[in-house]
Amino acid sequence: MITATATASGQVEGYELPFGPNPFAPSNARTTTGTFIRQEDFIPATRCAGCHTEAHSQWNESVHRNSFREPFYQANVKHLIKDRSLAVTRHCESCHNPVALFSGALSDKAKFARPFDEEGVTCAVCHSIQSTTTEGIGSYVIAPPALLERADGTRVAQVSDEELRADIESHRRAMMRPLLKTPEFCAACHKAAVVPEMNQRKWLRSFAVYDEWQQSAFSQETTQPLAKRDRQSCQSCHMPQMNGIPSHRWPGANTAVPDFYGFKDQFAATEKLLKSGILTIEIFPRGSLQPSAYSHQPETTKEQFKILNSQFSILTVDVVVANRGVGHAFPAELRDIFEAWLEVAVTDAAGEEIFHSGAIRPDGKLDEEAHAYRTVPIDDQGQPITRHDIWNTRMGAFDRHIPAGRADLGRFQIPVTAATTYPLTIQAKVNYRRLNRNFTDWVALTQPVKPAPVVEMAARSVTLSPQSSATGPQPFQAWRSYGVALFDQQQYEAAVFAFDRAHNLAADQTQKVSVLIDGAMTRLRLERAGTAPDILSEAEKALTQALALEPQHPRARYWLALLRIKRFQYTEAVTILRQLSVEFPRDRQVWMQLGNLFLLQYQDGEAMTAFQKVLEIDPDDPEAHQKIAGLLWRSGDYPAAKREQAKYTSYHNDNAGETLRRAYLRQHPGLFQSWPWREFGDNPIGSLP
């Protein structure tokens, strides 16, 4: 291979520019100089290891270090090059191999030696980033790396270790800045979309972990969460302090890479996080219409069991999985190749298994009808994407996940007969493996890989017996999680019942207030199909009780504002939402509601400000772009209106893709086998407030 690099002037001979003058497109990454950065200007991680031995050791096993070289990514990016071109990979390498991007190596005519491929996201990358936005796809600006930054702003790259140790303050200025400790720093790469340059069609969101965190209780930036939590950022969860120094392992959920390389410490850190109680399970047997698995419920008598068995051939068991400790959706990011699922097994008194859902088949693949947390993207022919070739994705056909602080419900039908011997043991657990077997089998065709390991994240077992009932978790939380799961599956009548039960079991004021608001928001959804005045009155009664206990509760006030909107009391709603916008200036839902109210009242200036606030939080919010376009049309600024309309159109789903999605779901009812919401629905990701 010819050794070549960018010239001192920042040029690369023969570098292709198929996406316009920006040499780093279709990524959002930029340099402070606007030109390339030579490979030799990036400081190798071995230089950092001299002083930062422990951090280097941790980084060496991390997914950041292995972000480019690991075989699973290699198989995928080579597939992209074959299908599209090397230049298109600039979209990916802004986060997987930034040095290759910025040095100009991602060009067919640039035959570079690429030693930094082994380092992936190396020290000099993160510590040279000067600014970011929350657009993702590498939405950061990087400066040529430097080891020292003088007080006057002069950056110096070539220094000896002695010079460096003699001026630690300048080294700290060069390496550390407040930005690195913010979630917005991580958002630059942990938020992505497929762009028209890649799929040759239109923009399509692929994942938005930052947005999920920003709308969770952990951010403390929004009124929406169901529970209060101490503030946690990406860094506090994934860079925990070790001996006063943030860990550079970034443990998350990637078990496949450390397993492949034999990184035992990295695997252990990852497994520890997965098993740390971030998910919980509750089991509700429903044959007797009572969750008899809990000690607060009356025991089911032998006579009742006989009646049950004589009347029913099916025992229904609801299993609720709650996402309590993940600050974003579970699973995160690439749910088309990640795999998490609910496994439920039932055995009789003799230990004979009478039911099993979510088993691994002999070929290593998961049962297709398992209650799995996954995404199914489809292509132009309506066929599922199985090799993570996201550039061929027309749209997502199915996406089951559990948002931060929410819960999911799987309903299982267990056949029982008069001959079934009790007690029955019901065991439920959540399993996780980083990569599904379809994907690893494909990678194994060209790379020496083995199937990803399975980690049991959470488990629960209950015994159903005529003589006894099992002792379960604290009853209030069990019923509330049940209600949340029912709500998110749009089973609003059942959710009201569960929330009312939770209210009766509430042990303190905090619990009472929370579940009163839960009941109110559920009734506001019920109002769409019920007798509106009566249901709205019940919702207002619940909110009034909650605010009497805690007058400034932000979630109660938000839902009161929505109740006022339902009753066309716009002035009162605006008053509430204005105050909330002061207390929570980064709550996109508050700003969106305000913008819509101002739009209705022809307060165009106020509406424009509100929608622009939404875009400050998420620059890709399609509704905000649509509403701004409407305001610009109304004001007569037609060129600006056309630009905003084009943005909205690029974000909006296409009708042909929607038709393909519906057809796919009708052909695959097994995806909904354990989901009581409905056999086939228009919104298979549930319904959040």
N, C-alpha and C positions, 0 to 999 in steps of 0.2 A: 504494500500500500504506500502511496506517495504521502510523505509528510507535508502537510500544508496547513495554513491557518489564515485568519483575517490579517490584513496588512495593518500597519500602524495607523493608517487613516480610517480604519474600520470598514474596509471594503473586502468582498470575497469575489474573486474572478469567476464569472459564469453562473453566479447565484440566480436561480429562477425566482421570478416574482409573479406567480399565477394569480395571486389574490390582491393585486394592486401594489402600490409603492411601499407599504409597510412590510418589512422583511420578516416579521415575526407572526404575521397573520397565517392561519385563522385563529391563533390564540389572542388573548388580550394582554399578553406580556409586553413590556416596553423597557428600554434602557434610558438612563438619564441623558445619555449623549445622542440618542436617536440612531446610533450605529451599532455594529457588532462589537463584541468584547473578545479579545484573543483568548484561546484556551490557556496559554501560559500565564495569563493574568489572573486566572482562578487559582487560589491558594489551595494546594492539596491537603486533605484531611490529616495526613501524616505530620504535617507541620504543626497542626493544632494539638496533636496527640502528645507532643513534648511536654506541654504544661497541663493540658486538660485530659489526663489519662483516662479517668473514669468515664467522663462524658464521651470520649472517643470510643471506648470499649462498648458502651451502650448503643451509641449511634451505629457502630459497625454491624450490630445484629438487628437494627431497626428496619422497618419497611421503608423508611425514607432513604436509607443508604441503598437498599436493594430494589428501589422503585423501578429501575430500568432493566437490570440484568436478570432478574428472577424469571424463570421459564414460563410462567403463566402469562405474564405481561408480554414477554418476547413472542410467544405464539400469536397473541392477539395483534400486536403491532405489525408483525410480518404479514399477517392476514390483511391488515389495512393497506400496507404498502402494495401488496399484490392486487387488491381490489381497486385502489385509488392511485396513490403515488406517495413517494417519500415526502414531498412537500406538504401533503395533508397532515402528516404526523406532527407538524409544528403545533397543531391543536393540542395534542397529547403531551408532547415533550416539554411544554412550558412548565409542567408540573412533575413529569417523570424523569426528564433528563435536560434540565435547563441549560447546562453548559453546552450541550450539542446544539441547542436552539440558538443561543446567543453568540456562539463562535461561528455560525454559518455552516455547520456541518450537515444540515438537513437539506442538501441539494444534491441531485444526481451528479453534478459536475464538480462537486467539492469532495475530493477523495482525501479526507482527513484521517490521520491517526487519531483515535478517540480514547485516550486513557481514562477520561472521566466517566465513560460508560459504567465503569465498575463502582463509581461513587454515587450515582443517582443524584439525589438531593444532598449535595455536600455542604459542609459547614459554611463555605464562602458564599453559597447561594442565599440561604435564609438570612445570614448576618450582613448581607449587602443590600437587602431590599429596603427601599426608602419610603415607599407609600403603597397603599393598596386601595381597591374599591371592593364592593360586595357583588360585583358582576360574576366573578368566578372565571373559569377557564384561564387561570394564570393571570388574574387581573392585578398585577403588581408592577412597580417600576423599580428596576435594579440599577445600582451604580457599579462601575468597575470596582472590584474588591480592593480593599485597603486594610492594612494592619493598624495604621494610626490615622487619627483625624485630629489635627491641631485645633487649638481654640479658635483660630480664624477661619476654620472650615477646610483648610488644606488637607487633602487625603494623600497618604503616603503608603505605597505598597511594598517597596523594597527596603526592608529594614532587617537588621540582625536581631537575634534573640536578646542580646545585651541591650540594644537600643529599645526594644519593646519593653523589657522589664524595667527600664529606667523611666518609662513614660506610660505607666499603667492607665492614667486618666485618659490619655489620647487613644490608647487601645480600646478602652471601654466606649469612648465616643464612636469609634469606628465600628465596633462590633455590636453594641447594644443601644437600643432606642426604645422608648415606651411602646411603640407600635408592636414590637415582638411579643408583648405580654397581653395583647388584646385578641379577642375572637375574630375581629375584622382582619387580622393578619392571616389567620387560618382560612378565612372565607375565600381568599384569592384562589386557592386550589380545591378546597372542599365544598365546591359548588360548581356545577358544570352543566353544559348544554351541548347538544349537537347543533351545528350551525350549517347554513346552506352550502358553504364551501365544502363541507364534509359529506352531507347526504344528498347534495345537488337538488334540494327542494326547499326546505324551510327550517326555521329555528325550532328546537324541541328540547325542553328541559329534561335532563337525565337524573340529576340529583341536586339537593340543596340542603346539605346538613347544617350549614350556617343558619339558614332561614328557620329550620326546625328548632334549632337551639334558641334563636332570637325570640321565638314565640312560645318558648317553654317557661316553666316556673323558675328554672335555673338562671335565666337572664335577668329576671326581675324588671323587665322592660315593658310588660304588657299586663292588662287586666284579665286576660283570658284563662290562665291556668286554674285547674280545679283545686290546687293546694299550694300553700306557701312553702318555699324552699329557700335555704341559704343560697346566695349567689355562687354559682360555679361557672367557670369558663372552660374553654377547650383546654387551656393550659393547666388549670387546677385539677382536671380529671386525667388528662393524658400526659402531663409532665409533673407528676407528684414530686414533692421535695424529698431528696435523699441526701442526708447529711448536709442540709442547707443548700443543696444544688438541685435545680430541676432535672428530673430524669430525662435523658435523651433516648429512651427506648420508645416513647410514645405508644404504650400498650393500648390496643383497641380491640379488634376482633379478628385480626389476621393471624390465624394459626397455620395456614398453608405454607407461608414463606419460612418461618422458623423451623417448621417440621421438615421442609425440604433440605435446608442447610444444616440441620442438626443443632440449631441454636437453642439449647436447653433452657437457658436463663430467660431468653425472650419468650419462648413458648410458655414457660411457667408464669411469667408476668401477665401474659395475655389470658391464659386459662384462669388465673386468679381473679382478674377483672370480670371475666364472663361469669364466674361462679360466685360473685360477691353479693348476691341478693338483689341485683338490679331488676330482675323479673320475679314475680310471685305467681303462685297458682292457687285457685280456689276450686272446689268441686261441689256441685249442686245436683245430687240425684233428684229427679223430679217425678218419679212414679207416684209418690204419695202427695204430690203438690207441696211438699215441704222439703227444704234442704236438710235432711235428717243426718247429714254428716257432721253437723255442728251440735255441740253439747247443750246449747240453749234451746234446742228444739225437743219437743216431746218424743219419746221413743215410739217407734213403729211396732205395734204389737204383732204377735204371731198370726192373729186372726186377720189383721189388716193386710199382712203379706199374702195370706191365702186369698183374700178378696182381690188383691192386686193381680196375683197370678191367674186367677180365674177370669179376670176381665181384660187383662192386657197381655199381649205376647211380646211387648217391647218395653224395656226400661229406658227412659230418657235420662241422660246425664249431661248437664251443662258444665263445661270446664272454662274457667275465666283466667286469662293470663293478663297480668297488669304490668305495665312498664313503669316502674317506680324510680329507677335510678339512672336511666339513660337520658342524657340531656337533649336527645334528638330521637328520631324514629328508630324503632328496632324491627328488622335489621336496618342498618344504615346503607346508604349509597347503592351499590350495584346488586340489587336484589334479583336480577336476572341470572346471575351465576352464583351468588351466595345462597345458602340453604339453611333455613331454620324451620322447625315444624313441631307440632304438638303430637306426642305419642300417648295413646291411651290403651291400657290393657285391663281386662276384667277376668278374675279367676274365681271359681266357686270354692266351696268348703273343702273339696278334695284336692285343691290346687290345680284343677283342670282349667286351662284357658278357654273361656267361652267367647271372648271378643278381643280383637287387637287392631287398632288403627295407627297408621304412621310407622309401619315396620319397614326396615330396609330389605329389599328383595335379594334373592341369591346373587343377582348380577351386580349388586352394590348400589343400585338406584333406589330412590325413595318411591314408595307406592304413590301412583299418580293421584289418588283420591285422598291423600293425607291432607290434614289441615295445616298447610304450609304457608309460611310468610315469605312471599316471593312476588316478583314481577314477571309478567309474560309479555314481552314486546313482540310485535308482529311486523312483517314486511309488507311490501306492496301487493303480494298475493294472499295476505292474511295468514301466512305461515309463521310459526313461532321462531324467534331468534334464539339460537342455542350456543353460539360461539362468541357472544358479546360483540358481534359486529354491529355496533350501535349505528354506524353510518347507513345501514340498510333498514333501520327501524322506521316504519310508517307512523306507528303510535303504540302506546301501551294498551294492551287488551285487559290486563288484570293486575292489580297491585294490592296485596294484603300486607299490611304492616301495622305496628302499634305506635302511634305518636307518643311523644314524651308526656308522661302523666296520664295516659289514657289506658284503656283495657280492651281486650278482644274476647269474643265468646265463640267456642266451638261446641256444637251440640251433637251428641253421639247416641245412636239408637242401638241398644243392646238387646238381642233376642233372649227372652227368658220363657221357660215353660213351667208347668206344675212340677216337673221333675228336677228343676234347678235347685241345688242345695245351697243353703245359706249357712254362714255369712258369705257375702260377696266382697272381694277386695278390688277396689278401683284404684288404679295407679295412673297418674298423669305426669308427664315431664316434658320440658322443652329441650329439644336437641338442636345443636348448631354445628354446621361444618362450613368452613369458609368458601368452599367451591363445590358445586354439585357434581355428581358423577358423570353426567353428560359432558360437562366442560373438561374435567380432568382426563376423561377417556380420549377426548379430541386432542388435548395437549400432548398426551402420551404417544400419539402417533409420530410426533417429531421431537419430543423432549423426554428425557428419562425422569418421569414424575410418577408418583404413586397417589392413590386416592387421599383426599384431605381427611384428617382425623375428625371424629365426632366428639363434641363436648356436651355433656349434660349440664345445662345451665340452671335448671330449677326442677324440683320434683315434689309431688305430694301424693299421699296415699290415704284412703279412707276405707273403713269397713262398714258395710251395710248389713245389719243383723237385726232379727226380731227382738233380741234380748238387750242390745246395747247400742249406743250411738257414739261415734268417735269424737274426741275432743279436737276442735279445730282452732283456727286463728281467731283473733278478736272479731266478734260478730259484726260490729258496725262496718269495719273496713271491708269485710267479705261482701256484705250486701251493697255497699256503695260501689265497689268495683263491678259487681254484677250489673248495677244500674247504669254505670258508665258504658260498659260493653254493650248493653241493650240499646242505649241511646245512640252509640256510634254505628249501630246496625239498623237504625231507624225503627226500632221496635218501641215506639214511644209509650204506648199504653203499659207495656210490661215494665219499662224503665220507671214510670211513675210509681208502680207498685213496689219495685225494689227500693227506690229512694224513700218512699214512705216507711218501709220497714226499717231502713237505715236510720231514719229520723227517730223512730221509736226506740232505737238502741243507742242513740247518741249519748256519750258519757259526759261531754263538756260543751261549753258554748261554741268553741271553734268547730266541733263536729256538727252541731245543730245548724249553725249559720251556713256551713258548706253545703249540707244536704238540702236545706231550704232553697238555696239558690239553684241547686241541681234540679229540684222539682219544678221550680219556676221556669227554667230554661226549657225543660222538657214540655211543659204545658204550652209554652209559646210555640213550640213546634207542632203540638197537637192541634192548636187553633186552626191550622190550615185545613184540617179535615173535619173538625168538630163544630159544636155550637159555640161560636166565637165569644159572645159576651160572658157566658158562664166560665169558660176555660180561662179567659183573660182575667176574670175576677179572682179565680183560684191562684193564678200566677201572681197577681198583685198582692194578694193576701200573704203568700209565702215570702215575697220580697219585702213587704212591710214588716213582717216578723223578723226577718234576717237583719234589716236595717235598724230595727228597734234594739237588737242585741249588739250590733256593731255598725253604728251610723255611717262610718266612712269606708265601709268595705268596698273596694274598687269593683270587684266582679258583680256584686249586687247592684251597684249604681249603674254599671254598664248595661245589665239586663233590664233595669228599670227604664233606662233611656230607650232601649228597643221596644219595651212595652208602650212607652209614650208614643213612639213612632207608629206602632200598630193602631193606636187610638187617635192618630192624626194630631197629636199634641206636640207639634214640631218645636215650638218655642221652648217648652219644658225639656224636650230631648236635647236641643242644642245647648241649653244651660248646663246640663249634666255632662255632656260630652266635651264641652269646652274646658270644664274644670279637670276632667280626666286627661285631656290632652296636655294640660300643664303638668300634671303629676306623672304622666307616662308619655313623654314627648316622642317615644319611639314605638308606640302601639299603632300598628298599621290598621287594625280594625277600627279603632276609635277615629283615626283620620279619615278612613274610607266612609264611615257612617256620617261624619261631619260633612265631607265633600258632597255626598249624595243629598243631604238635607239642604245645603246651600244651593245646590244645583236646582232642586225643586223650587226654591224660593227666589230664583234668579239673582242670587248674590254671587255673581260670577267671579269676582276677585277673591272672595273668601273660599269659594269652591276650588279655584285654581291653586291657591296656597295649600289647601288640604291635600289635594291629589299630588302635588309636588312633594309634600312631606312623605307620602307613601313611597314615591320613587326615590327619595333619599335613603329609605330603609331597604327597598328592593327595586333597583333600577329596571328590572324586567317585569314588573307587575302589569299584566295585560289590561286589567280593568282600569287602572289609573291612566294608562296611555289612551284608552278608548274615551274616557271621560274628558281628558284634556283636549283630545282632538275635537270632541263635540263643542267644548267651550271656545276653541279657536275658530271653528266654523261659524259659531254664533257671533263672534266678535269681528269677523270679516278678514282675519289673518289667514288667508287660504294657503299660502306656501307652508306656513308652520303647521296648519291643520293637516295637510297632506303628509308631512313628515311624521307626525304623531299617528295618523291613521295607518301609515305603512308599518310603523313599529307594532301597533296592535295587531294588524293583519298577520304579520310575521310570527307573532306569538300564539295566535288563535288556532285551535285545532281545525283540521280540514274535514269537510263533510264526508268525503270518500273514505278517509281513515276511520271515521266514526262508524260507517256502515260495515267496514271490515271487522272492527272491534266487536260489534254486536253479533255478527255472524260467527265469529270465533267463540264467543261465550255460549251461544246457543248450541254449538257443536261440542262443547266441553263442559257439560253440567257437573262433572266430577269436581271441578274447581270449587263448587258451592256445596258439595255433598254434606259437609259438617257445619254449614253456615245457615242458621235459621232465618236470616234476614229475608231472603227469598231465593228461589231456585235460580232465577236469572234477573239481574237488576240493571238499572241504568248507571248506577254509581257503585262499582264493586270495591271502592276504597272506603266506604262508610260515609258518615256525615258528621262533621265537626261543627261546633257553633261558630 
